Amino acid sequence: MRLAILADIHGNIHALQAVAAKLEQLQPDVVIVNGDIINAIPFSNQVVDFLRATDWSVIRGNHEFYYLDYVSGRAPESWNDAERWGQLHWLTKRLRPENGNYLAALPDDMTYYYPQAEPIRITHGTPGNNRMGFVNRTPDEDILNAIRDIPQTTFVNAHSHVQIDRLVREENGTADRNSDPLFFLEDKEDKHLRKWHVVNPGSVGLPLNGDPRAQFAILESVSPGAIPGGWRVSHYRVSYDRRPALEAYTTSGMIEAGGVISELFYWELVTAQREIPYFFLWKRANLPPDGHTFREEFEAYKQATGRESYILQKDPLRGG
């Protein structure tokens, strides 16, 4: 059994089309999309239309909830602030109702029980928390605290936009820091340990590991004696032309309506780095709370860090 796992498309139809073309070559048995199919890049309707025309299994992520909570009146009052949440406002005005209804009916958490394969648990974050993500430097203890109640050995999440293939172990509530993500040892001394094979396929539309190529994973069922949980992971990265997506920020009106957050999403598409967290961390460390408008804070960040000049050097629309 071979599963293709995609995640974090974020409205990037051009990246999705490139991955779909690669899947035509790879011919997996099943394709599963693990959340955050909309928002950030201006082609959310096109992405939802594409997915609705397939037989792929799709799981809902936190960006689907941002949309659903806002249009349903469940969002906090602060989300009405157009300066901070203009990106979401732009999206909700443009996503067609039938596509919103599609998002409303998606599951948040799925366990797959394929014949002749071990069970596999897939959710965008962790069960009950769609904003819990891991990166490769996340300590084993932190991962274990988040997934200890998951009974399936293989757990696939997303959200962090980085590719992960890790084995974490627990013995009497303590993580084994010497666990090796590449070699899975099965011997008599090791059998009493609880193990989880933690996988993240990376992001199709907005990678944040420094590589702007569209990223996904293929999981192949193998003997649990070879790999705990019985799924071998192969990560893929596919080149595509980012320029149409970058141009659409202006031509669609997204960057004008979305303000700072839309500009930061543009930066992330350029650099494949965590531009939004960089900004918020700098703001928290260097500016008093409530002392400036959101735009003023961002302009201060650009002036203090020179980050905008770095973006311009990397931008494919400017020869980067």
Secondary structure, DSSP 8 states (H G I E B T S, - for coil): -EEEEE---TT-HHHHHHHHHHHHHH--SEEEEES--SSSSS-HHHHHHHHHTS--EEE--HHHHHHHHHHTT-S-GGGG-HHHHHHHHHHHHHS-HHHHHHHHT--SEEEE--TTS--EEEESSBTTBTT----TTS-HHHHHHHHTT--SSEEE--SS-SEEEEEEEEETTEE-TT--SS-----TTTTTSEEEEEEEE--SS---SS--SEEEEEEEE--TTTSTTSEEEEEEEE----HHHHHHHHHTSHHHHHHHHHHHHHHHHHH-S-HHHHHHHHHHHHS-TTSS-HHHHHHHHHHHH-HHHHHHHH-GGGT-
